[in-house]
């Protein structure tokens, strides 16, 4: 069982995390505390965390939070986990899902402690912690409490001041709440009323979680053997043209500094996987991305196949998407996301699909015949028909897909 625990500050996540971990025998990882521990070390990463943590309630960047947690997961393992306070953004959620896929495991459920803002502010303003053993207390429950049970004087955390509380609540609603919609779509969300007392909340959690597990078990399809060959697919990391938001198509563009970081993150996620063959195109952005990933896989055979190259945007190539949308609001949606309409001198996604699918069939046949694992670093519009193939999507659903730069799509191939 792998659980996620999400809720605004003051919702009692730490209290419930201990109770849940004890009942279900899970390894409890409190990600905020993990980050604070990392900040106390003497390193460049610690200096960056310390700088960001002092910005009154600001979340540290996704990439940094992901790296800190994933380093810990490679130590403790990928099963029987309770992640308290992670993910905090949709990007972090997708990264976690992809990492679990590479480890042949999944998220069992997300417990969401729903709490009114007014109640959250009141609880946090009265929160005190022990700087030695990190035990948490609340003056609403123990108004005369000044010392921890270990005798150390209690303190108020810097980010529990009113300005920081307001900032963190705003960050929560902006960055974390959208995860709930995705979790709901993925049938993983368990919503709990966090306004109740701690024991009542825990009783609600256990009842809902046990019921959720029974439903999942009843609906579980026949699994593909974990030993089945794997196809990993991802788009290249951020290029200079991606950063500038232009129609790129067949134009060549190198990775940005952020793109290099994204590639290194994927390299960490895949470093313990066995990759026999890797596909790229002739465009630099796929090759730079793949090169950084394969630093852990020097024996991998690299294949260049331009049937997986990006969609040709024709006359739009090199133009600013933002400016074109302003100048041609009636044409932009059609050329940008239409399935079967091509921009002037370019390709429709339907035409891309017609060249990608035969190439994909060849890759799948090779995987089946040679029983090999394959990584494909290609382009957003060539990934669309690949995902449609595996996920049984309609053209409309395919065109609505979004791909994060570090997102890995993992498919087991039945031999």
C-alpha positions as CSV (number, residue, x, y, z in Angstrom):
1,X,0.0,0.0,0.0
2,X,1.3,3.5,-0.9
3,X,-0.7,6.4,0.4
4,X,-0.6,10.2,-0.1
5,X,-1.8,12.6,2.5
6,X,-2.9,16.0,1.4
7,X,-4.4,18.9,3.2
8,X,-3.9,22.6,4.0
9,X,-1.8,23.7,6.9
10,X,-3.5,23.1,10.2
11,X,-5.5,20.1,8.9
12,X,-3.7,17.7,11.2
13,X,-1.7,15.9,8.6
14,X,1.2,15.1,11.0
15,X,-1.2,13.7,13.7
16,X,-3.1,11.6,11.2
17,X,0.1,10.4,9.4
18,X,1.4,8.8,12.6
19,X,-1.9,7.1,13.2
20,X,-2.3,5.8,9.7
21,X,1.3,4.6,9.5
22,X,1.0,2.7,12.7
23,X,-2.3,1.1,11.8
24,X,-1.3,0.0,8.3
25,X,2.5,-0.5,9.0
26,X,3.7,2.1,6.5
27,X,6.9,4.1,6.3
28,X,5.9,7.6,7.1
29,X,7.8,10.2,5.1
30,X,7.0,13.8,6.2
31,X,8.4,15.6,3.2
32,X,8.4,19.1,4.8
33,X,10.6,17.7,7.6
34,X,12.7,15.9,5.1
35,X,13.4,19.2,3.3
36,X,14.1,20.9,6.6
37,X,16.6,18.2,7.4
38,X,18.3,18.6,4.0
39,X,18.5,22.4,4.7
40,X,20.5,21.8,7.9
41,X,23.3,20.0,6.0
42,X,26.3,21.9,4.6
43,X,25.8,21.8,0.8
44,X,24.8,23.9,-2.2
45,X,21.4,22.3,-2.2
46,X,21.0,23.2,1.5
47,X,21.9,26.8,0.9
48,X,19.2,27.0,-1.9
49,X,16.5,25.4,0.4
50,X,17.4,27.8,3.2
51,X,17.2,30.8,0.9
52,X,13.8,29.7,-0.5
53,X,12.4,28.7,3.0
54,X,13.0,32.2,4.2
55,X,10.7,33.7,1.5
56,X,7.6,33.7,3.9
57,X,5.6,30.6,2.9
58,X,6.9,30.1,-0.6
59,X,7.1,26.5,-1.9
60,X,10.5,25.3,-3.1
61,X,10.7,24.5,-6.8
62,X,9.2,21.3,-8.1
63,X,12.5,19.9,-9.3
64,X,14.2,20.4,-6.0
65,X,11.4,18.9,-3.9
66,X,11.2,15.9,-6.3
67,X,14.9,15.3,-6.1
68,X,15.0,15.4,-2.3
69,X,12.1,12.9,-2.0
70,X,13.3,10.6,-4.7
71,X,16.7,10.4,-3.1
72,X,15.0,9.2,0.1
73,X,12.7,6.7,-1.8
74,X,15.8,5.0,-3.4
75,X,17.0,4.4,0.2
76,X,13.7,3.2,1.9
77,X,12.1,1.6,-1.1
78,X,8.9,2.1,-3.1
79,X,6.3,0.1,-1.2
80,X,4.4,0.5,2.0
81,X,4.8,4.2,2.0
82,X,2.8,7.2,3.5
83,X,3.8,10.5,1.9
84,X,2.8,13.4,4.1
85,X,2.8,16.7,2.2
86,X,3.8,15.4,-1.2
87,X,2.9,16.0,-3.9
88,X,2.1,19.7,-3.6
89,X,1.7,20.5,-7.4
90,X,0.4,18.6,-10.4
91,X,4.0,18.4,-11.8
92,X,5.1,16.6,-8.6
93,X,2.1,14.2,-8.8
94,X,3.0,13.2,-12.4
95,X,6.6,12.7,-11.5
96,X,5.7,10.5,-8.6
97,X,3.3,8.4,-10.7
98,X,6.0,7.9,-13.3
99,X,8.6,6.9,-10.8
100,X,6.2,4.4,-9.2
101,X,5.5,2.9,-12.7
102,X,9.2,2.4,-13.3
103,X,9.3,0.5,-9.9
104,X,6.3,-1.7,-10.8
105,X,4.2,-0.1,-8.1
106,X,1.3,2.4,-7.8
107,X,-0.4,4.9,-5.6
108,X,-3.1,3.2,-3.6
109,X,-5.1,6.2,-2.6
110,X,-4.8,9.9,-1.6
111,X,-6.4,11.0,1.7
112,X,-7.5,14.6,1.4
113,X,-8.2,16.4,4.7
114,X,-10.6,19.2,3.8
115,X,-10.5,22.2,6.1
116,X,-12.0,25.6,6.1
117,X,-9.5,28.5,5.7
118,X,-10.7,30.2,8.9
119,X,-10.2,27.0,10.9
120,X,-6.8,26.5,9.3
121,X,-5.6,30.0,10.3
122,X,-6.8,29.6,13.8
123,X,-5.1,26.2,14.3
124,X,-1.8,27.3,12.8
125,X,-1.6,30.5,14.8
126,X,-1.9,28.4,18.0
127,X,0.6,25.7,16.9
128,X,3.9,25.2,18.8
129,X,6.7,22.7,18.1
130,X,9.6,21.3,19.9
131,X,12.9,22.2,18.3
132,X,14.6,19.1,19.7
133,X,12.2,16.2,19.0
134,X,9.8,18.0,16.7
135,X,6.7,17.0,18.6
136,X,3.8,19.3,17.7
137,X,1.3,20.9,20.2
138,X,-1.7,23.2,19.9
139,X,-2.6,25.9,22.4
140,X,-6.2,25.5,21.6
141,X,-6.1,22.0,23.2
142,X,-3.4,22.8,25.8
143,X,-3.5,26.5,26.5
144,X,-1.0,26.3,29.4
145,X,1.6,24.2,27.6
146,X,5.0,25.8,27.3
147,X,7.4,22.9,27.3
148,X,7.5,19.6,25.3
149,X,7.3,16.3,27.0
150,X,11.1,16.1,26.6
151,X,11.3,19.3,28.7
152,X,12.5,21.5,25.9
153,X,10.7,24.9,25.5
154,X,8.2,25.0,22.7
155,X,8.7,27.5,19.9
156,X,6.5,29.0,17.1
157,X,7.8,28.2,13.6
158,X,8.8,31.2,11.5
159,X,6.4,30.1,8.7
160,X,3.5,30.0,11.2
161,X,3.4,33.8,11.4
162,X,0.2,35.4,9.9
163,X,1.9,36.7,6.7
164,X,3.4,33.3,6.0
165,X,0.1,31.5,6.8
166,X,-1.8,33.6,4.3
167,X,0.9,33.1,1.6
168,X,1.0,29.3,2.1
169,X,-2.8,29.0,2.0
170,X,-2.8,31.0,-1.3
171,X,0.0,28.6,-2.6
172,X,-2.1,25.7,-1.5
173,X,-5.2,26.8,-3.3
174,X,-3.3,27.7,-6.5
175,X,-0.8,24.9,-6.7
176,X,-2.1,21.9,-4.7
177,X,-5.9,22.0,-5.1
178,X,-5.7,21.2,-8.9
179,X,-4.1,17.9,-8.0
180,X,-7.4,16.9,-6.4
181,X,-9.2,17.0,-9.8
182,X,-6.6,14.7,-11.3
183,X,-6.7,12.4,-8.4
184,X,-10.5,12.3,-8.7
185,X,-10.1,11.3,-12.4
186,X,-7.7,8.6,-11.4
187,X,-10.1,7.2,-8.8
188,X,-7.6,7.7,-6.0
189,X,-9.2,10.5,-4.0
190,X,-10.6,9.9,-0.5
191,X,-12.1,13.2,0.9
192,X,-12.3,13.5,4.7
193,X,-13.8,16.3,6.8
194,X,-10.8,17.7,8.6
195,X,-12.9,20.1,10.7
196,X,-13.7,17.3,13.2
197,X,-11.6,16.2,16.2
198,X,-8.5,14.0,15.6
199,X,-10.1,10.7,16.7
200,X,-13.2,11.3,14.6
201,X,-11.1,12.2,11.6
202,X,-9.0,9.0,12.0
203,X,-12.1,6.8,12.3
204,X,-13.4,8.4,9.0
205,X,-10.1,7.7,7.3
206,X,-9.8,4.1,8.3
207,X,-13.5,3.4,7.3
208,X,-13.1,5.1,3.9
209,X,-9.6,3.6,3.2
210,X,-10.8,0.0,3.9
211,X,-13.8,0.5,1.7
212,X,-11.6,2.0,-1.1
213,X,-9.2,-1.0,-0.9
214,X,-12.1,-3.5,-1.2
215,X,-13.4,-1.7,-4.3
216,X,-10.0,-1.6,-5.9
217,X,-9.5,-5.3,-5.2
218,X,-12.8,-6.2,-6.7
219,X,-12.1,-4.2,-9.9
220,X,-8.5,-5.2,-10.3
221,X,-7.8,-6.5,-13.9
222,X,-5.5,-9.3,-14.7
223,X,-2.0,-7.9,-14.3
224,X,0.7,-8.0,-16.9
225,X,3.6,-9.8,-15.5
226,X,6.2,-7.4,-13.9
227,X,8.9,-9.2,-16.0
228,X,7.2,-8.2,-19.3
229,X,9.4,-6.0,-21.5
230,X,8.8,-2.3,-21.0
231,X,8.4,0.6,-23.4
232,X,9.3,4.0,-21.8
233,X,8.2,7.1,-23.8
234,X,8.8,10.7,-23.1
235,X,9.1,14.0,-24.9
236,X,12.4,15.8,-25.0
237,X,13.2,18.3,-22.3
238,X,12.6,22.1,-22.6
239,X,14.3,23.7,-25.6
240,X,15.0,27.4,-26.2
241,X,12.1,27.5,-28.6
242,X,9.8,25.9,-26.0
243,X,10.8,28.5,-23.5
244,X,10.0,31.3,-26.0
245,X,6.7,29.6,-26.8
246,X,7.1,29.5,-30.5
247,X,5.9,27.0,-33.1
248,X,9.0,24.9,-33.4
249,X,8.2,21.9,-35.6
250,X,11.3,20.8,-37.5
251,X,13.4,23.8,-36.5
252,X,16.4,22.8,-34.4
253,X,16.9,24.1,-30.9
254,X,19.1,23.2,-28.0
255,X,18.0,22.5,-24.4
256,X,17.8,25.3,-21.9
257,X,19.4,25.1,-18.5
258,X,16.0,24.0,-17.2
259,X,15.8,21.4,-19.9
260,X,19.1,20.0,-18.8
261,X,17.8,19.8,-15.2
262,X,14.7,18.1,-16.4
263,X,16.8,15.5,-18.3
264,X,18.9,14.9,-15.3
265,X,15.8,14.3,-13.2
266,X,14.6,11.7,-15.7
267,X,18.0,10.1,-15.6
268,X,17.7,9.7,-11.8
269,X,14.2,8.2,-12.2
270,X,15.4,5.7,-14.8
271,X,18.9,5.0,-13.5
272,X,18.0,1.6,-12.0
273,X,16.0,0.5,-15.0
274,X,17.5,-1.8,-17.7
275,X,17.3,0.0,-21.1
276,X,18.4,-2.1,-24.1
277,X,17.5,0.3,-27.0
278,X,16.8,4.0,-27.1
279,X,15.1,6.0,-29.9
280,X,15.7,9.6,-30.8
281,X,15.3,11.8,-33.9
282,X,17.8,13.9,-35.8
283,X,16.7,17.1,-33.8
284,X,19.2,18.2,-31.2
285,X,16.7,18.5,-28.4
286,X,15.9,14.8,-28.4
287,X,19.6,13.9,-28.7
288,X,20.7,16.2,-25.8
289,X,17.9,14.9,-23.6
290,X,18.8,11.2,-24.3
291,X,22.5,11.8,-23.9
292,X,22.0,13.0,-20.3
293,X,19.6,10.2,-19.5
294,X,22.0,7.5,-20.8
295,X,24.9,8.5,-18.6
296,X,23.7,5.6,-16.4
297,X,23.2,3.3,-19.4
298,X,26.4,3.3,-21.5
299,X,25.6,0.0,-23.1
300,X,22.3,1.1,-24.6
301,X,21.9,0.9,-28.4
302,X,20.8,4.3,-29.8
303,X,18.5,4.4,-32.9
304,X,17.7,7.5,-34.8
305,X,14.3,7.4,-36.5
306,X,12.7,10.5,-38.0
307,X,9.3,8.8,-38.4
308,X,8.9,10.0,-34.8
309,X,10.0,13.5,-35.6
310,X,7.9,16.6,-34.5
311,X,5.0,17.7,-36.6
312,X,5.9,20.1,-39.4
313,X,4.3,23.5,-38.7
314,X,5.1,24.7,-42.2
315,X,4.7,28.5,-42.5
316,X,4.0,28.8,-38.7
317,X,7.5,27.5,-37.7
318,X,9.4,30.0,-35.8
319,X,6.4,32.3,-35.1
320,X,5.4,33.2,-31.5
321,X,2.3,31.3,-30.4
322,X,1.2,34.1,-28.2
323,X,1.5,36.7,-31.0
324,X,-0.2,34.4,-33.5
325,X,-3.1,33.8,-31.2
326,X,-3.5,37.5,-30.7
327,X,-3.3,38.2,-34.5
328,X,-5.4,35.3,-35.6
329,X,-7.7,34.2,-32.8
330,X,-10.0,32.3,-35.3
331,X,-7.1,30.3,-36.8
332,X,-4.9,29.6,-33.8
333,X,-7.2,26.8,-32.2
334,X,-7.5,25.0,-35.5
335,X,-3.8,25.0,-36.5
336,X,-2.6,24.4,-32.9
337,X,-4.9,21.5,-31.8
338,X,-7.0,20.3,-34.8
339,X,-6.6,16.6,-35.5
340,X,-7.0,16.7,-39.3
341,X,-6.3,20.3,-40.4
342,X,-2.7,21.1,-41.4
343,X,-1.2,24.6,-41.1
344,X,-0.1,26.2,-44.4
345,X,2.7,24.0,-45.8
346,X,2.7,21.8,-42.7
347,X,1.3,18.5,-41.3
348,X,-1.9,17.7,-39.5
349,X,-1.7,15.5,-36.4
350,X,-3.6,12.9,-38.4
351,X,-0.7,12.9,-40.9
352,X,1.8,12.6,-38.0
353,X,-0.2,9.6,-36.8
354,X,-0.1,7.9,-40.2
355,X,3.7,7.9,-40.1
356,X,4.2,7.2,-36.4
357,X,1.9,4.2,-36.0
358,X,3.7,1.9,-38.5
359,X,7.0,2.8,-36.9
360,X,5.5,2.1,-33.5
361,X,4.4,-1.3,-34.6
362,X,7.9,-2.1,-35.7
363,X,9.2,-1.1,-32.3
364,X,6.6,-3.2,-30.5
365,X,7.4,-6.2,-32.7
366,X,11.1,-5.8,-31.9
367,X,10.3,-5.7,-28.2
368,X,8.3,-8.9,-28.4
369,X,10.8,-10.7,-30.6
370,X,14.0,-9.7,-28.7
371,X,12.4,-9.3,-25.3
372,X,14.1,-5.9,-24.8
373,X,13.2,-2.7,-22.9
374,X,13.0,0.4,-25.1
375,X,13.2,4.1,-24.3
376,X,11.8,6.6,-26.8
377,X,12.7,10.3,-26.4
378,X,10.7,12.0,-29.1
379,X,8.3,14.9,-29.5
380,X,4.9,16.0,-28.1
381,X,3.0,15.6,-31.3
382,X,4.5,12.2,-32.1
383,X,3.7,11.0,-28.5
384,X,0.0,11.9,-29.0
385,X,-0.7,9.0,-31.4
386,X,1.4,6.6,-29.4
387,X,-0.7,7.4,-26.3
388,X,-3.8,7.1,-28.3
389,X,-2.7,3.6,-29.4
390,X,-2.1,2.3,-25.9
391,X,-4.8,4.2,-24.0
392,X,-7.7,3.8,-26.5
393,X,-8.3,7.5,-26.9
394,X,-10.5,9.3,-29.3
395,X,-8.9,11.9,-31.6
396,X,-10.5,14.6,-29.5
397,X,-9.1,13.1,-26.2
398,X,-5.7,12.7,-27.9
399,X,-5.6,16.4,-28.9
400,X,-6.4,17.5,-25.3
401,X,-3.3,15.6,-23.9
402,X,-0.5,17.6,-22.2
403,X,2.9,16.2,-21.7
404,X,5.3,17.4,-18.9
405,X,8.9,17.6,-19.8
406,X,10.0,15.0,-17.3
407,X,6.9,12.8,-17.6
408,X,7.6,9.2,-18.5
409,X,4.8,7.0,-20.0
410,X,5.4,3.4,-19.2
411,X,3.8,0.5,-21.1
412,X,4.3,-3.2,-20.4
413,X,4.4,-5.2,-23.6
414,X,2.8,-8.7,-23.4
415,X,5.0,-11.2,-25.2
